[in-house]
Amino acid sequence: MKTQINFDEQYQFTGKVKTWSLISIVIGVVTVLAGFLTKQSQETFSNLLIMGYYFACVCSCGVMFCGIQYAAQAGWSASILRVPQAFSRILPIGALIFVVIVIAGLFTTHTVTVDGKDHVEPYLYARWATKDLHVKDSGIYDAVIDGKSGYLNIGFFLARIIGFLGIYSIFGWMLSKYSRSEDELGGMKFYNKSMIASAIFLVFFGFTVPLFAFDSMMSLEARWFSTMFGWYNLAGLWVSGIAVMTLIMIYLRKAGYMQWITQDHLHNMGLLMFAFSVFWTYTWFAQFLLTYYANIPEEAAYFYIRWEPQFMPWFWLNIGINFGAPLLILMSRDSKRYTQTVKIMAIILVLGHWLDYFQMTMPGTVGPKDHWYEEISWIEAGTFIGFAGLFTFIVLTALSKFKSLIPKKHPFLQESLHHHI
């Protein structure tokens, strides 16, 4: 190695990035308040749901990344584990924010008129949480939704959301704690514990993250369902999380930290972004094709509304950004080894998967506006900026709490420091 490694290097969260993250948080808070004050509550709640879900998914990706590296006994990633560990440490905050948004959206109601009759419905999950849907003489009774009430009821719904995110947070805390203990005490004891915890977590995560996606996003349009939806969301969670990790790594290296990160490490991150963008596209296309081919009315309606003129440009832009861009830009070896290209591609994918979540949410909650270019407004932009600032602030704060930016007693550290592709 031509770079002298400082095994006690600690990140100091100061300067412009801290200032701009705080400014972004203020922009987000002002946007949300303005959205409610201008009586655009439905759109504001929907944007909060999108960003709360996105936040929780990216943090969960940190736990998933650590779990995969330990379970696979991977060596290349040992020197960069502090970044996903910081994600896992802030997962409880992301989980709390998301749960608060869901509860507020479920219990804050407004009145809608259907066939001349008023009905009270919540701002979020109205397709199954509206009480009149279960009352036979209400005028909007839905036998399909009533039949799903054993699973889709507020108590069980909240228990699942809180339970899943709570258990993910516990495993994230465990993996971070074991790594810190390993640095202090050395030996193989804590590495072995990390391997066991990772294996258990990955099995649990694999079975429950589709249910988390079903509850959080698919139930917004509760008449529709897709068995591919969970894996489609898992692919999006992984790609967007990897993209954010890559941006943090590039920022740290540019700021003078983690100089042991080489083009070979970034090559691996670019490879993951490329490969799983293709996997995301496979699940997207499989879900779309099966629905199109079967042509079952209650299922086809999901895509039909997204082919309305107001949403169709965003529908095709979604697949263009999340598949076309990484396919054309990241396929070659050289592109994955050029920092600026990887950085730009990571930013594109972060925005692209926001658009993906936007497409999942807005047609079923807010519905179409007059023109396609009106669908994304100042509320979307301001809420995204606010959550981006909040995530940056708390993840870099968490990173600054580590006594060292490198797991200095990780058994595969030297393999990572000399990683070469």
Order of alpha helices (4+ residues) and beta strands (2+ residues): alpha-alpha-alpha-alpha-beta-beta-alpha-alpha-alpha-alpha-alpha-alpha-alpha-alpha-alpha-alpha-alpha-alpha
